[in-house]
């Protein structure tokens, strides 16, 4: 503080205490107030206004503690000018990485995740096949091995290693109409816990060219495709109204009943057998040869007896012929009937020749039975009925003919 001699040299306004010390002074440059032993102290009650700033320092409270205390990861510093700087010691104040990259703690500083970005609209995870979103461990992850593909992978060995579950709604798998939904290696089990009709429902509903195909590619067993109903039936139903409405194709088909009281029932439809050549083995077989229903190698008539036809002149035995009535009375000479090739007739094929004219016993009026080519009848080139009203029964072994009955 200035002395009285100094104060008398320039304009001052001041108060002097009884002990002669200056307690308040105002000059053209400054204002000082001192009511303690140190005239630098400023103590006031009420509001203090300073339009041009305050010079000095305030570092302690009345109880002697510091005015400002630093919290965790906070640093407080006072510069030489009295300026206070507050800074955070954990991480930098500037973001790491490039624009749009998600931030993380990189050794105490901000770092940017180049493979996880946010562009104010979408999250982007990676841009290369090696990038994975791992869940729990490295064996469970989601990734994209190439552009346009999403992979969900788990290395678990339990039945539901990957589980899709909707507590109250459905689950919809949808693919482009020209692409497939493919289930790869492993056994596929479709199990429904819904006790209702159509609990497992396979449906195609896209157009007239659609099909549903179940394909066993390499199975060789008799049940490589197996439809089983433990206590109910199995029903195949078609809305197509033609002979191929339900079409079963195979090299052989077996219909197995439970016992001899079971039956196969064809309701409201005829059974049609395609005309075929007689099979090489005819035992216990029913088939259509030239329009003749044949059982066990023998043609069956409509009334349950053999098919019958009358001949009055030379003829060739057809596939439909079984019993041939030869009218020797209608001819002045013998009548020749030429057999089918034994291979065509098939093993077990039977043919009966009968003289119905009663003239076979007259010389030159008999029934002559010729073979096809070099085939034989009982090792002979031909056979004859030379007895009035006689008959002869023949059977084929698939190579030649044999006589098994003469009357």
LOBA-873192 format. One record per residue (C-alpha): y, z, x. Coordinates in steps of 0.05 Angstrom, whole numbers, plus 5000, padded with zeros to 4 digits. Layout:
# residues N
YZX;...
END
This chain:
# residues 407
500050005000;507249875025;511750445047;518250615013;522050275069;518049635056;519049684981;526649734990;526749045025;524548614965;524348664888;518949154865;517449544803;513550164821;511650874801;511551414854;507352044846;510352724860;506852734926;510452094945;504751604938;505550954900;500950924839;503250284806;507249704833;509049014809;511848484855;512747734849;505847634882;501148184859;499848794818;496349414844;494350044809;491550654843;490151324811;485051564862;485351684936;483550954946;489250534917;484349934910;480950264851;482450004783;480750424723;483050274653;481450454582;481049914528;481549164540;483548854607;485948134606;486647704668;488946994654;488446764727;481847094745;479747744776;479347864850;474648394878;467548614865;463449014814;456549174842;454849864816;454650234751;457650924739;450951244754;450650884821;445250374803;446249634815;449949244762;444748674764;437248734775;432548144789;426348064746;419647754766;420347104806;428047174802;432747214862;440047464859;444647314917;452147434929;455846944973;461547085021;466546894968;463447384919;459846844878;453147074849;447246594851;441146714806;434946294821;427646264800;422746344858;416446064822;416545304824;422044804832;427144664779;425643914782;419443594749;413943324794;410842634794;413542044755;416641964686;411842114627;406942504671;404543184645;406743774690;402244294722;402744854774;401444514841;401245094891;407345434862;411344804849;411544314792;406743734799;405643104756;398742894730;398442144741;392342074696;395242464637;401742194608;405942254545;410741694525;413942064466;408741744420;401741754451;397642144503;394441694555;388441944596;387341544659;387340804671;380740714709;373340784695;372641394740;377441814698;373742324655;375842854605;370843394622;368843944573;365444574600;362644234662;362143554696;356043354655;359843344589;365542864586;369242304550;371341694589;372640944584;368340554632;372039914616;377939674574;376239724501;370240204509;369740944495;363841364522;361742054498;356642344547;352843004552;347243214600;344343734553;336843734538;337144034468;335943624405;343343644386;346443534455;351643114420;353043344350;357443024297;358643494239;363143484178;362944134139;365743844074;366543094083;362642494108;361842154175;363441414179;361040954235;364340274229;363839644272;366538944270;362538484224;360138074284;358038684325;352439194322;352039944318;346640064370;342440684382;339240624451;333540994485;330041594455;326541744390;330841654327;329842144271;333742074205;333042724167;336442884102;337343584073;340043314008;335043403951;336842793909;335142053899;337441603955;337942184004;336841664059;339841004038;339940364079;344239834046;347139154064;352738924018;356638384053;354337714024;348537254005;346337154078;345337894093;338538184111;335738864129;330638814185;325939344214;323139074279;317839384324;318438954387;312539174430;308039624388;300739394385;297839924339;295839814267;301540274246;307040034293;311340024230;309140594185;311640774116;308941444092;310041854029;306342524033;306042673958;309542083923;308741333919;311740753957;315240213917;317539523938;322039183887;325438513889;330338173843;328337473866;324437113811;319536663849;312836683884;315936943949;319537523916;315638003960;312637634019;307337974063;305537574125;300037754174;293737514208;289837984163;291438504110;287639124090;288639474024;285340154028;283740563966;281941293965;274841193936;270740713892;274440943829;281140703855;283540003839;289039503856;292939323794;296838683786;301238773724;303738193681;302537663734;297037193754;293837193822;294536533858;290236353919;292435773962;287235213971;284135274040;278035034077;272135494072;272436034125;267236034181;264636694155;264336734079;260637394069;264337834019;270237354016;273837063956;277736423967;280035763937;276735133963;279434503930;281434883868;274635213861;274435973864;269136133915;265636793929;260836913985;260636173999;258935973928;263635683876;264636113814;265235813744;270436043694;265036403654;262236753714;256836233729;256935693782;261235083775;257234513743;258333763742;254033153721;252832543764;250231873741;251131463804;251731563879;256832103897;259532553952;259233303942;266333583937;268834273955;268834473881;261734263867;256334793861;251034583811;250033833806;246233553746;243732863768;242032413707;236431983735;235431683665;242231333669;240430953732;234830453745;234630653818;235031293857;241731663861;244431903929;248632523936;252032604005;253433314027;259933584055;260133694129;256934374140;262834594182;267634424125;263234744073;262735374116;257035844129;254036114064;256135514021;250735383969;249434743929;244134633875;241533933857;237833863790;234333253758;236933273687;234732563670;227232723678;225932083717;225632343789;218032313789;218031563777;217731163842;224630903860;228231363810;228632013851;234732413877;236332273950;240432813988;243932544051;247632934105;254432814136;253732464203;248332744248;247433394210;240433604189;236933894128;231334334153;231533924217;230733274177;236032734166;235432784090;231833104032;229132833965;227433083895;221432673874;218833123818;220633023745;226133523726;225633823796;231234193832;233134373904;237834923930;241334843997;245535314039;249935164100;250235574164;256635224185;252934704228;247134454186;243834534118;237534894098;233134884036;232235574005;229435393937;225234823906;222534753836;
END
